[in-house]
Amino acid sequence: MRRCATSSLLLSALDPCLFSSASNLECILEPLSLPESPACPDGVAAVESSPSVPCIFCEECYVLAEQNQLLKHMIIEHKLVIADVKLVADFKRYILYWKKRFAEQPVTDFCSVIRTNSEAPLEEQDNYFLLCDVLPEDRLLREQLQQKRLREILEQQQQERYDTSFHGTCMFCDEEFTGNRSVLLNHMAREHAFNIGLPDNIVNCCEFLAVLQEKLDNLQCLYCEKVFRDKNTLKDHMRKKQHRRINAKNKEYDRFYIINYLEFGKSWEEVQSEDDRELLDNLEEDWSDWEEHPVCAVCLFCEQQADTTEKLHLHMQKSHGFDFLKIKSELGLNFYQQVKLVNFIRREIHHCRCYNCQEKFQSKGGLISHMEETKHITFLPARSTWDQPQYYFPTYENDTLLCTLSDSEDLIPEDQSDVVPVLSEDISSLTALKRSSILNQLLCEENSSHDKS
């Protein structure tokens, strides 16, 4: 018999409430999670038709949704503790397997024995049995259940990826979509800024959407999960607070993402943190052989590329009569305004539309010829036309010109770095300044005092 009374690892699997009083039957195990898709390793006998899960030791049964009650029953009545239940891929088949094995051999052949109240009289001592993956057979069972579930999940995802019979309604505008699930997911991400992830990273999509729709029908915010009095208040709240997203800390959504099935005993947060640690470890790698390739920026009006911004600005000035640096200086554009101006021009040129007169053309060549001949290329529309939030977003994803924009002015040449600039006074209102100066009043008072003396 194995005794591990002093093992802190094993004791951590027990709820302290169990030992506070012999009559305390209100103990709660946490955290616990409902099992996922059914899975069964070779040799496991399962009753598919039964919706309930039996106790490992007796005939007591509980429905699968009452998993916590079954665990509490086994602790109180049979002194059995199952470690890391939330990592068991299929709880029902796990229980059925050990029910069969415990009927064949004593429980002490599989479980570590923890003696509580070891310093108390013998009649007050209790032995608890810990079933965990320290036992090779238990670990193998958990891994087999996990692998079986992963295969089923991947098959389900593959089926959903190529399914064309999907039919769903947008949760925000009630527009209906048919075909593939990606059509609806991409619509909500593009039109309503509601992004739950790439379609290929999601499984059981219909169930996922149904869960989200039920929350909205119950007037519950998907992010902060507060409940509101009516639908309009909920919509305003989610829009103003930017809560059109799901709560990543809500474990209820984990079962809908493939990443949570990939590694045994690891959640998406643990997998992601491991990736971050790898990135930090790689920072110390040798980068001496790194060769930096020049970034080529493309002209706003043609396909000409340049490896420096100076060459590109010179090209636009000479070939198209567009002096970007002059416009930046005259209008006093900061970095964000430059970004919006570049994106505005890119979008208008992409649509073959003159940004000055709004005339449209069949080709980009015809548009540029028109703008150069009429000098429209040098005259920007009113600032209110292009200084809009929508132009924060690039027209082209790989627009490297945006990466070269800067707030700072050109550096002062070395031969002029010691020259101190002198600012001239503004004398345009000198006469008015003399009339309103307080010196006039002081001068009058001084004159009057002299006259009296």
Disulfide bonds with the S-S distance in Angstrom:
none
